[in-house]
Amino acid sequence: MILIDGCQYANWSEKIFREMNAGGVSAVHVTICYHEDFRETVENMADWNRMFERFPDLIVPGRTAEDVRRAHAEGRTAIVFGFQNCSPIEDDIGLVEICHQLGARFMQLTYNNQSLLATGCYEENDTGVTRMGRQVIAEMNRVGLVVDMSHSGERSTLEAIEISDRPIAITHANPAFWHPALSNKSDDVLKALGDSGGMLKFSLYPHHLKEKSDCTVESFCDMVARTADLMGIDHIGLGSDLC
């Protein structure tokens, strides 16, 4: 079995890499951008390149499914770059392809707030995917950058599912029927996501959990089972979103 963490952030270190290795984690989608612009994001990528050089027995760059399979076979962890915001492309659609060439494989259209591409889940009014957002989704589909709507509003998420020619992902969120956090998703979103071939990754971040840090394993597992009934077992996974 190949174990993948669908979204993670941390103060990365050898200790954490060894913990992932001991736990048999074959791949992790790593957040390397929250609000950074293109130049700042490239600096984060350079930091990761130095970690790949320092810990080659523990981590490797993850850019393809074959990279993940190879890491699994070798007992290492493939590191997959992802953006929790569209800020690295600034206002230039041409940077979508450049970011992909540099190793990015996931990009959220928003991080809570309104962006040039769509509306975040913290906004009072969700006006949906923008004209630029439609063009960026098309370019992401073309180059192979996964559309991630984890921190986006309801209308924007439903529109992204419809607009995208490729299945999208929600890499770290939970169902709103279980806990009504702003970034947790409605039944309508989850059903549309599953029907379109997309993926939901369940989050362990306390604000996404019922009873927050007091959430029980039984409650979480019941939520997973109910979501599997709604979306189908092939469309769910784990995106721990833990620090």
C-alpha positions, 0 to 999 in steps of 0.5 A, a space after each residue: 500500500 502506498 501511503 500519501 499525505 494529501 497536504 502538509 505544512 511543518 517546520 521541516 527537519 531531519 527529525 520529521 523526515 525520519 518520522 515520515 520514513 518510519 511511518 511508511 509515508 511514500 509521498 507528501 504534498 508540501 505547502 511551499 506558498 501561502 502569500 508569497 509572490 513568484 520570487 519568494 516562492 522560488 526561494 522556498 523551492 531553492 530551500 527544498 533543493 538544499 534539503 534534497 541534497 542534505 537528506 537524499 536517503 529520506 526525501 526525493 522530489 515528487 513530480 510524477 506518479 512514477 516518482 512516488 512509486 519509486 520513493 515507495 519502493 526505495 523506502 523514501 518520501 516523495 515531496 510534492 510542491 503545492 501552493 495554498 494561494 495563486 499569489 506565485 503567478 501574480 497577474 501573469 498566466 504565463 507563470 502557471 507553466 513556469 511554476 509547473 516546470 519548477 516542480 509545482 503540482 497543486 495550486 489553490 485558486 484562493 486562500 480564504 480571501 478574494 483573489 484574481 481567480 475566485 472567491 475565498 471561503 471567508 468572503 461574505 459574497 461569493 461571486 464565483 470564478 473570475 474571467 482570469 480564473 477561467 483562463 488560469 484553470 484552462 492553463 493549469 489543465 494544459 500543463 498538469 497543475 491540479 486545481 485545489 479549492 480547499 479554501 474557496 467559497 461554495 459557488 467558486 468551488 462548484 464552478 471550478 469543478 464544472 470549468 475544469 477539464 481535469 478532476 480537481 482536488 480539495 486537499 485539506 477540508 472536511 464535510 460541513 455536515 459534521 462541522 460547519 467551519 468556513 472551509 469545510 464543504 457542503 454536501 452539494 460540493 462533495 457530491 459534485 466533486 465525487 461525480 467529477 472524479 475529484 478527491 477530498 482529503 480529510 483534514 486533522 487541523 483542529 479548526 476543521 474538526 468537530 470539538 476541535 482538539 477534543 475530537 474523538 477518533 470515533 467521531 472522525 471515523 464516523 464522518 469518514 464513513 458517511 462521506 464515503 457513502 456520499 462521494 464513493 470510497 475512491 474519492 477520499 483520502 487524508 490531507 492532515 494539514 498538521 503543523 
